[in-house]
């Protein structure tokens, strides 16, 4: 299964779990976007993972999950307590902006329940 492959790759010290692609997205972005809970948990447990990678003005993994309404990803990312919920994208938007604009009410409620918002 896919999670087993991810675990195998993460066990290899030559693999950088924070490598960014041409869109400044890393594995954590793609796992959050896909919404595969097992893969996302594998990444979040990795000791070298930067949970909010990329340039500070770029959309982070919470942005992409919120914009697509991937509730499981939003919940897991928030549970780490390490994600900047108020980070703004290059468009000046927070994850809450994206979730609201796209009508993802469950994600909006998860975000509004955070004390740091």
N, C-alpha and C positions, 0 to 999 in steps of 0.2 A: 504494500500500500504506500501511498505518497508520504505519509508521516514517517514511516520506517526509512524511506530514502532520505528525508530531511534529517532525521536523527543520525544516520550514517554519515552524511556530509558534515554535519556539525561536530561530529567526533574527530574529524580530520583537522589538525591544527593549521593546515595550509589554506583552509577555507576561511574567508573573511565574512562573518555574518553581517557586516555593515557595508559591504560593497554596494555602491550606488550605480544605477544604470544611467542612460543618457537623459532621463527625466528626473534625476536626483531621487529616485526611489530605490529603496533597498528591499531585501527579503521581507522585512517586517511590514512594509507598505503592501506588498503583494499578498502576504498572508492575511492581513487585515481586510484587504479588498475582496479576496476570495471567500473569506468567512469560514475557513476550515479551522475549527476550534483546536483540534489535535496538533496541527502544524503550528498554529499561533502559540499554543502553550509550549511546544518544543523550543521555539525561538525565544520566547520570553524567559525560559529557564536558562538559556545560554549565558554563561558568565561574562562573555565579551560583547554581548549585544548592546548597542546604543538604541534605546527604545524610541527615541525621537530624532532619527538621523536626518542629515541633509542640511542645507543652508537654513538659517533661522527664518528667512522670509519665504520659505518653500512649504508647501502643504506637507504636513506630517502624516503618519499612519492614522491618527485619529481623524484628521480631515477627510481622508479618502473613505474611511469606514462610515463616518457620519454622513457624507455626501451621498453614499450609495445605500444608506439605511441598513448596514450590516450590524445589527444589534449585538450579536454575540461578540464580534470584534471590539465594538465600542466598550462593552462591559468588561472584557478581559483587559483591555488597555487601561481603562480607568482603575481597575482593581489593583494594578501595580503600584499606584500612587506616585509613579515616576514620570508621568506624561504631563506636558504643559497644556492644560485645557484651554488656555487663553492665547496660545500661539496663533499668530496671524499668517495667512498665506501671502503670496505675492500680490494677491487681489485685495489684501487687507481684511480677509474674512477669517473668523474662527470656526472651529468645528460646529458650534451652535448655529452660526449663520448658515452654513451649508445644509445642516439637517432641517432647519426651519424652512429654507427656500425650497427644498425638495419634498417637504411634507412628511418627513419621517418622525411622526409624533412620539413613538416609543424611544427613539434615540434622543429626541429633544428632552423628554422627561428624565432620561438617564443623565444627560449633561446638566440639566437644571438642578438635579439633586446633589451635585458636587458643591462642596463648601467654597471652593476657590473660584467659582465662576463669577 
